Amino acid sequence: MSRSSVERWGTMVTHTVGKSLYLTNWNSSRSQRLSQSASVIIRLLLALVVLGSFTNVSAIDSRICCLKAARAAYTKDSKLLPWESCAFGASYTEGTYKRGEVPEVTTTVAFCREHCPGVRLSSLEEWLLLLTSWVLPAIALLIICSTGESKEKKDKIVATPARDKPGPLFKLSIVINYTTNMIYRLVPNFIIELAAILGDPASAIRGAFSEIALDVRVVYSLYQQEGFDMMMRALAMVAGQTKFDEGVKIALVNTLIAKGLLVATEASQGDGKISTLRACLSRLEEMPGSLLQQDPDKTVRFKSRKGSPTLEGNDVGRYEAAQAVRRALVCSEENRKTALTESFRTLLKVLCQHPVEVGQPKDKEPMFKPEQYPNLDDPEKGRGSSKVTITALDIRLHQDLQKVLESILEPEMEMGESNSQAIRPVYDHRPQSEIIATEKGMIGVATREVDSEESNGNDPTPFEGSEWAKGLKVGIKMSIKGRVDFMKALVVPVILSLVATAGSFYNAYTELGDNGTAHSLAYGVWYSWIIILAVASNCYIATANPGLPRMALNQQVVLSEITVPLRERAHNTRKWSQWLIDIGCTKVGEAGEQRAEDWNPSNTHGIEEDSQQPISKYRRFFSRFKKLKLLVPARIRKFLGSSSLLERTVTTLDFGLHLLFKQFLGWICVGFTCCCAAIISYTTPTVGLGCRSFNHMLYGVCTLAIAAIAVYREFLNPQNHWTSFVFARAIYMFGICLNVFILLGGTLFHLIGLYRTCLCSVLGAKADFLLQMSVNTALAVGNAKKYWLPIGYVDFGFVWIICCVAVACRGYIHYHIKMFERRLDDEIQDD
């Protein structure tokens, strides 16, 4: 068959297959545009594969090239004939040379380019070996990894803010943001997240182990808690995979305040003022996102009687009220009235006296105008909404709560003083100077608990026996029962991977010195990080369908409908851990996580420890390690201080280094496998940096860079640093696409045989560089014994050690969860 006829045949096949695929997708009216784009892409890929395969008909063959090189080097004094040197040919007797005894035949790069151009396509046996041994098991393990769920794609769409005088950089960022938004709109979320796992595996592995670490910390202290604290920790454990955004944070805290005060005041329903308060709390319970919030599109300002701002979207005030309500729920009977009064005072302290304006600070119009809110009695959002808006109904609820709390606390309030001074919590025994300094921001607003007010575990608390506690217990039990079975979800793919690994190592052992077997082993080592990810992503508690916890706990708390993908799971679990600290259910140091703000020396909210309790040596050591500060020269601080973004980066640099350290540990699981695969390919004759070894190293380096960019994205807020956020997101997406191409393209090129060229033997080699043409030589067998098999054993040993750690943590979690389930069953039966 001539070359032109082969090219025409390849073009015809490409056109026919592409047309059939296009006609097949034509029937789908909903995805017509995507079908057309997919048809074009498939045509191009088929054209590339077919034309690239048939262009070089007289392709390179290592055995024929070996004969050519041996003939060129043959002289009258040579003792070996060319076919004997290459162990190939019609006159060669099979078995003349054993493995490791084949004579070495070398030639220069220039000779190889001249006499052996093109590529040698893989035979059926060659590409089927890699496909069945490594690629298919890796795909099976990849499918069982969590990719997250999102019903609405607008959750990932970044809106463009309005600016009066946009600069060139801002205009460019608008185009980039529009392009990335279009990608999120057109491409299915499942494909995006699968590509993100392949492109940023370090973040995915770190996210999976972050979930495991959260569960270990929670179950470790689960039996040390009672009642409310135990339920909140269990809630964070079963709902750890749901997205914890600003709307969920506000709704959770407001639900805690509303339901907590309803439970705490249940015994005082006969009081008229308390009944009015309970009516307001019931309204807040139905609209948990409508109190103590800030509209992201508007500036909301609340002022006290003397005009000093007391609340402006402040998280500190919300958490002060939540902690006070928690103390009212866990206090003993004799301290119940005092704790309830505390919660009233704290809530009134953080509420404003009267809102004055909505809009830009320059606007002087009053906040509440009836004509602006025609649907006054129609709430704009219900339970579960993550939208944060200010409506007239919110204002009315805000004012009603303030009035009823003032009426309840009126006998104890001193008229003529502002709320910030008159409404002081009774548990705050600090000197007046310290309180004033705290209100000015010089000292943190950390709350000091009084341990004597809490129940000792024997006395019943207001929370125990309440309907809210019963609902939480039933919902959490349903969520635990609905988690994915570890044996059914993971054992079959892992056993398949184990069998394939054992078969590949046996094949490599029986065929020592074979280059194709060595490269196949290198690719299997390269994919081994997927085993770590698959095992770790199925060892934590929150593996159930995210709709189940939300449905089971819908009447008790507010959870997001979005399931966070693995690459964002670490940032999300840190928010859940910090939420437990903020509401007072976990002390700092037990959660093991800290926010970026906690590393700012000027902000000490939430980082004070109870000075009355001794600190163990273990916690003292890690506390010192976490608080290591980075010394930055004064000149650099002065230079970076000119930019708000760089200044914020400097203030959180200590926290960022610790965050990068955790990300680096996740990358180690990927980088180690890439390094082992590169060494195996590098030592496969011809020894040197070839296309395969370079491909493995490039994937590891790009993964490290993308992991660093992922950490940087966590510090950027699109509202404050929109341009930087857009550029970081675009670079991150481009890096993921590049890394996916390196992984999939490198695998595809090896399967086809595009790497079997003179150029790919050793990259950047000069014309006189010697290439190894013969196979099964002493060098190949020696490298197989010295590098290929030992490195393969070390790599999979490392992988399975990490997997055993994850499985051991799962066993620890599973044991405590079984005990926790029994405790829940007993308490539910008693109720």
FENNOR-V459037 format. One record per backbone hydrogen bond with DSSP energy under -1.0 kcal/mol. CO is the residue of the C=O (numbers start at 0). NH is the residue of the N-H. If there is no record, write none. Layout:
BEGIN
{{CO & NH} {CO & NH}}
END
This chain:
BEGIN
{{1 & 5} {2 & 6} {3 & 7} {4 & 8} {5 & 9} {6 & 10} {7 & 11} {8 & 12} {9 & 13} {10 & 14} {11 & 15} {12 & 16} {13 & 17} {14 & 18} {15 & 19} {16 & 20} {17 & 21} {18 & 22} {19 & 23} {20 & 24} {24 & 27} {26 & 28} {30 & 34} {31 & 35} {32 & 36} {33 & 37} {34 & 38} {35 & 39} {36 & 40} {37 & 41} {38 & 42} {39 & 43} {40 & 44} {41 & 45} {42 & 46} {43 & 47} {44 & 48} {45 & 49} {46 & 50} {47 & 51} {48 & 52} {49 & 53} {50 & 54} {54 & 56} {56 & 58} {60 & 64} {61 & 65} {62 & 66} {63 & 67} {64 & 68} {65 & 69} {66 & 70} {67 & 71} {68 & 72} {74 & 77} {80 & 84} {81 & 85} {82 & 87} {88 & 91} {92 & 95} {97 & 100} {104 & 772} {104 & 773} {106 & 770} {107 & 111} {108 & 112} {109 & 113} {110 & 114} {111 & 115} {122 & 126} {123 & 127} {124 & 128} {125 & 129} {126 & 130} {127 & 131} {128 & 132} {129 & 133} {129 & 134} {130 & 135} {133 & 137} {134 & 138} {135 & 139} {136 & 140} {137 & 141} {138 & 142} {141 & 144} {148 & 562} {151 & 154} {152 & 155} {166 & 170} {167 & 171} {168 & 172} {169 & 173} {170 & 174} {171 & 175} {172 & 176} {173 & 177} {174 & 178} {175 & 179} {176 & 180} {177 & 181} {178 & 182} {179 & 183} {180 & 184} {181 & 185} {182 & 186} {187 & 191} {188 & 192} {189 & 193} {190 & 194} {191 & 195} {192 & 196} {193 & 197} {194 & 198} {195 & 199} {199 & 203} {200 & 204} {201 & 205} {202 & 206} {203 & 207} {204 & 208} {205 & 209} {206 & 210} {207 & 211} {208 & 212} {209 & 213} {210 & 214} {211 & 215} {212 & 216} {213 & 217} {214 & 218} {215 & 219} {216 & 220} {225 & 228} {226 & 230} {227 & 231} {228 & 232} {229 & 233} {230 & 234} {231 & 235} {232 & 236} {233 & 237} {234 & 238} {238 & 241} {240 & 563} {244 & 248} {245 & 249} {246 & 250} {247 & 251} {248 & 252} {249 & 253} {250 & 254} {251 & 255} {252 & 256} {253 & 257} {254 & 258} {255 & 259} {256 & 260} {257 & 261} {258 & 262} {259 & 263} {260 & 264} {262 & 265} {264 & 267} {267 & 270} {270 & 274} {271 & 275} {272 & 276} {273 & 277} {274 & 278} {275 & 279} {276 & 280} {277 & 281} {278 & 282} {279 & 283} {280 & 284} {281 & 285} {282 & 286} {286 & 289} {294 & 297} {298 & 358} {300 & 355} {302 & 353} {303 & 306} {307 & 303} {310 & 301} {313 & 317} {314 & 318} {315 & 319} {316 & 320} {317 & 321} {318 & 322} {319 & 323} {320 & 324} {321 & 325} {322 & 326} {323 & 327} {324 & 328} {325 & 329} {328 & 462} {329 & 454} {332 & 335} {334 & 338} {335 & 339} {336 & 340} {337 & 341} {338 & 342} {339 & 343} {340 & 344} {341 & 345} {342 & 346} {343 & 347} {344 & 348} {345 & 349} {346 & 350} {356 & 300} {359 & 362} {368 & 371} {369 & 372} {373 & 375} {381 & 384} {390 & 394} {391 & 395} {392 & 396} {393 & 397} {394 & 398} {395 & 399} {396 & 400} {397 & 401} {398 & 402} {399 & 403} {400 & 404} {401 & 405} {402 & 406} {403 & 407} {404 & 408} {408 & 411} {413 & 416} {417 & 420} {417 & 421} {418 & 422} {421 & 423} {424 & 427} {430 & 434} {431 & 435} {432 & 436} {433 & 437} {434 & 438} {435 & 439} {436 & 441} {437 & 440} {449 & 452} {450 & 453} {452 & 331} {462 & 465} {465 & 469} {466 & 470} {467 & 471} {468 & 472} {469 & 473} {470 & 474} {471 & 475} {472 & 476} {473 & 477} {474 & 478} {475 & 479} {476 & 480} {477 & 481} {479 & 482} {484 & 488} {485 & 489} {486 & 490} {489 & 493} {490 & 494} {491 & 495} {492 & 496} {493 & 497} {494 & 498} {495 & 499} {496 & 500} {497 & 501} {498 & 502} {499 & 503} {500 & 504} {501 & 505} {502 & 506} {503 & 507} {504 & 508} {505 & 509} {506 & 510} {510 & 513} {513 & 517} {514 & 518} {515 & 519} {516 & 520} {517 & 521} {518 & 522} {519 & 523} {520 & 524} {521 & 525} {522 & 526} {526 & 529} {528 & 532} {529 & 533} {530 & 534} {531 & 535} {532 & 536} {534 & 537} {535 & 538} {540 & 542} {544 & 547} {545 & 549} {546 & 550} {547 & 551} {548 & 552} {552 & 555} {552 & 556} {561 & 242} {564 & 567} {565 & 568} {567 & 571} {568 & 572} {569 & 573} {570 & 574} {571 & 575} {572 & 576} {573 & 577} {574 & 578} {575 & 579} {576 & 580} {577 & 581} {578 & 582} {579 & 584} {579 & 585} {580 & 583} {586 & 589} {595 & 598} {596 & 599} {599 & 602} {603 & 606} {609 & 612} {615 & 619} {616 & 620} {617 & 621} {618 & 622} {619 & 623} {620 & 624} {621 & 625} {622 & 626} {624 & 627} {632 & 636} {633 & 637} {634 & 638} {635 & 639} {636 & 640} {638 & 641} {639 & 642} {642 & 646} {643 & 647} {644 & 648} {645 & 649} {646 & 650} {647 & 651} {649 & 652} {651 & 655} {652 & 656} {653 & 657} {654 & 658} {655 & 659} {656 & 660} {657 & 661} {658 & 662} {659 & 663} {660 & 664} {661 & 665} {662 & 666} {663 & 667} {666 & 670} {667 & 671} {669 & 673} {670 & 674} {671 & 675} {672 & 676} {673 & 677} {674 & 678} {675 & 679} {676 & 680} {677 & 681} {678 & 682} {681 & 687} {687 & 689} {688 & 762} {689 & 693} {690 & 694} {691 & 695} {692 & 696} {693 & 697} {694 & 698} {695 & 699} {696 & 700} {697 & 701} {698 & 702} {699 & 703} {700 & 704} {701 & 705} {702 & 706} {703 & 707} {704 & 708} {705 & 709} {706 & 710} {707 & 711} {708 & 712} {711 & 714} {716 & 720} {720 & 724} {721 & 725} {722 & 726} {723 & 727} {724 & 728} {725 & 729} {726 & 730} {727 & 731} {728 & 732} {729 & 733} {730 & 734} {731 & 735} {732 & 736} {733 & 737} {734 & 738} {735 & 739} {736 & 740} {737 & 741} {738 & 742} {739 & 743} {740 & 744} {741 & 745} {742 & 746} {743 & 747} {744 & 748} {745 & 749} {746 & 750} {747 & 751} {748 & 752} {748 & 753} {751 & 121} {752 & 755} {754 & 756} {759 & 690} {761 & 764} {765 & 768} {766 & 109} {768 & 108} {770 & 106} {775 & 99} {775 & 101} {776 & 780} {777 & 781} {778 & 782} {779 & 783} {780 & 784} {781 & 785} {782 & 786} {782 & 787} {783 & 788} {786 & 790} {787 & 791} {788 & 792} {789 & 793} {790 & 794} {791 & 795} {792 & 796} {793 & 797} {794 & 798} {795 & 799} {796 & 800} {797 & 801} {798 & 802} {799 & 803} {800 & 804} {801 & 805} {802 & 806} {803 & 807} {804 & 808} {805 & 809} {806 & 810} {807 & 811} {808 & 812} {809 & 813} {810 & 814} {811 & 815} {812 & 816} {813 & 817} {814 & 818} {815 & 819} {816 & 820} {817 & 821} {818 & 822} {819 & 823} {820 & 824} {821 & 825} {822 & 826} {823 & 827} {824 & 828} {825 & 829} {826 & 830}}
END
